[in-house]
Amino acid sequence: MFEKLKSIILNYVEVEENQVTPEARFMEDLGFTSFDFMSMLGELEEELEVEIDQQKAAGIRTVQEAVDYLESL
């Protein structure tokens, strides 16, 4: 799941691949805007055929938190 999420993240922000680590924070470390983050969630819903709870998603700060949440769906 991490590798899949990483490849999607790289479509949204211009960072080096090695910067996308489990500990990386979407806003502070990777430079996501709120719009980027919500757009990415929409793509993840389509790609993984899941429904993401917007309130739970709002609490996600790091790549690992996103991986854990997606794996729980």
Number of C-alpha atoms within 10 A of each C-alpha: 11 17 11 12 17 18 12 16 21 15 11 16 15 11 14 9 11 7 13 22 16 14 13 16 18 21 14 11 14 21 15 18 14 12 9 17 19 15 13 18 19 14 13 18 14 11 11 11 10 12 13 15 11 10 8 10 16 11 10 16 15 19 21 18 17 21 18 13 15 19 10 7 11
